[in-house]
Amino acid sequence: MTLNKAMMVLALSLAGGAAMAAPHSTTVDFSKGEEGWWGMQPIDGNGGSGIDTGMGHGAPALRTVIENFGVTWGTSNNQAFLGDYTKSPSVTLGLDISAQQIFFFNREVSRNVIVELRDYDNTPSDLPYTSVFYNLGSIDSTKGWQHLSVTIGDTKSSMLPAGWGGYGGPDAHGPTLPGGRTFASVLASVDEIVFTTLEPGFVYGYTNFDVAIDNVSITAVPEPSTYGMLIGGLGLVGWMARRKARPMA
């Protein structure tokens, strides 16, 4: 490999490494399929989740029609939504959501929508994961399409920010994190993210759901050092291009 080629590889590596800081900013609008996202499927095979090409907020959407305690959509495969959130000083999570029906004991009801960030490492005893979660707001069949979102203003916070709860600790005074875990330590290892009507610590009865989600998004603000690496890498590429173009003496 020539010196120029080696320097080019180094510059592109720096730029690429900066651009790949986790998590990434992206929106899944389901125009390319589920892109790693899933919706609930019933055990008996009736109803379930799938892409609906006609009812999306801009169409298509991921729609769930099911009788269950709640409805959940999530991903443990789409890397844009996973990884170390503390690499970004601020992260915003959001989605569009519409309820056609939420029917409980022969009447229409509302349900809250929770975003939950799950860490499957260092799990508490007898529990599958540790998580932090936030109530985005309520949905019902009268509201049509809504955009719900939350911004994590400080991903390195050791305490649970206002409005956030934790799963995995003793809940005598409400859902909390287990001993030795912090808000930041969970965010540093997000293995799965879900949007759900099942809030930890609450009990629900069987309900008929017809709910769709669309435009699931994550917006991550890069660290200032990431900008520096990217600019530095691109600057090195430009310097090499000018050096190559300079006529030989």
N, C-alpha and C positions, 0 to 999 in steps of 0.2 A: 504494500500500500504506500503510495507517495505521501509526502508531508502534507500537501494541499488536501488530499483526500482524507487523511487522518484528522486534520483540523476541521474539515467540513463535517465529518461524522461527530466529532466532539461538540461542535456548535449546535448541530441538530439534536444531539442527545440532551444538551442542556435545555434547549427550547422545549423539546418534547417532555422532558422530566418536569419542567415547570407547569406545562399545560395539563399534566396528568395528576396534579395534586387532588386528593380525594376530599370530599366528593365532587363530582362534576355538576355543571349546570345544564339541565336538559328538560324537555317536556315530552311526555308520552301521550300522543293523541289517538292512539290505536289505529291509525291509518296503515301501519305496517304490522298489524297483528297485536298480540299481547305484549311483546317485547319484554318477556320475563315476568310480567305481572300475572297474577292469578286471582280468581274469585272463588267463592265457596261452591262446593259440589255436594249434593245430598247423598247420604248412604244408600237410600232406596232407589236412586236413579231418577226421581221425579224433580223436574225443574233444574236449577243450577245456574251456572254463569257462562257467558260467551259474548263474542263480539256482535253487537247490534249495529248494522250499517245505516239505520234510519232514524235513530233517536238521539244521536250525540249532540253535544253542544258545538256544532260544527261538523258532527257526524264523522266517523262512527263512535261508539262508546262500549265500555265493558259493563254489561248488564247482568244483574243477578235477580232471579225470580225463585224464591225458596221459602219454605216454612222452617224456621229454626229459632234459636234463642236470639240470634243476631246475625249480622252480615259482616263479612271481612274481605278486604282485598289487600294483597301484599306482594312483595317480591323479596327473594333471597338470591336472585340471579342477575338483576340489572345493576351492574357495578356503579352506574352513575349515582345511585341512591344509597350506596353502601360504603363501608370503610371508615376512615378516621375523620370524623367531622371536626375535630379540633385543629386540623390543618387549615381550616377556614375560620376567620374571626366571626363571621356571621353567615347563617344558613337560613333560607326561607323554604318552607314546604307548603304545597297547596294542591288543590284539585277542584274541578267542577263536579257537582253532584246534584242529582235530581231523583226525587222519590215519586213514583207513580202510585205506590200503595204501601202503607205500613198499617196493617190491620191486626188489632189485638182485642180479643173478647168482643168481636162483632162491632168494633168501632175504630175509626181512624185515630192514630196517635202520632206523636213525634218521638224521635230518638236523637240523642246526641251522637256526633261523629268524633271519634278519638283518633289521633295520630300517635302511633306507638313505635319507638325505636328499640329494637331488641338486640341484646348481646348474649350469645350462647356460650361464651367463655366464662369461667369462674362462676358457675351457677350456684345459687343457694341450694341447700339441702332439700331434696324431693321436689324441686321446681325446675322446669325446662330452661328458663332463661331469666336474666335480669333486664329490666326495661325502664325507660322513662316515657311518659305519655302526657298528652295535652288535649283538652276539650276544645275542638274547633268551632263548635256551635251545633244548632239543632236543624234537623230536616223533617219535613212532612209533605204530604201530597198536595198542599196548597201553594207551596213556594216556588215551584218550577225549578229551573237551573239556578244554582247558587255557586259562588266561588268562595271556598273556605281556605284559610291559610294561617300560618304562624311563622314568625321570625325568631330564631334563636339569636339574640343579640350578643351573647357572650358564651361561646362554645367551651371555654375553659373554666367556667364557673364550677366551684366545688359544691355549692349549695343548689338545691332545686330552685329554679327561678319561679317567680309568681305565676300561678296557674298550672305549673307542672307537677306531676305526681311520679312516684317510683313504684316499681313492682319487684317483689322479692324479699321485702323486710316484714317485720311484725306490723300488723295493720290495726292495732288497738286504737290508734288515733288517726286512722286513715292510711291509705297505701303509702309506703315508704320504701327506701332502698335498704338492702341488707347492710350489715356492718362491713366497713372497709371499702364500700363502693361510694362513688360520688357521681354527680351529674356528668362531669367531664370524663370520668373513666368509662362510663357507659357510651358516651358519644365517641370515644376514641376507638370503639370496636363495634360498630353497627353491622350486624350480620343479617338483619331482616328489618324491613319497615312495613307496617300495616296501617291501613285506614279501616276503622271498625266501629260498630255501634256497641261493642262489648267493652265497657269501661271496667278496668280492674277494681275489685271490691264491691261490685254491684251484682245483683241476681236478677235474671230476666226470665219471662215465660215465653212459650212458643208463640211466634208472631209470623204473619204472612208479609213477606217483603217483596217489593218490585222496585229496585233501586239501581241506578246507573251512575257510573263515574266516567269522567273524561278529563283530558288535559292535566294529567298528574305531573307535577313539576317540582324541581329542586333548583334553587338558585344559590350558589355558593360564592362568597366574596373571597378572592385569593388573598393570601398573606402578602404584605408589601415586599417581602424577600422573594416571593414567587415572581412578581412583576420584574424585579431586578434581574433574576436569572434569565427570564424570557428576553428582556431587552438586551442583556449582555450577550446571550447566545445569538440573537438576530444581528446585533452589532458586529460580532465576530464574523458572521457570514458576509455582511456587507463589506467589512475590511478586506476579507480574502478576495471578494469579487473585484474590488478596486485594485488590489495588488496584482491580480491576474491580468487585468485589463491594461496595466501600466506597461508601456513599451520597454523592451530590454535596452540597456545602455550599450 
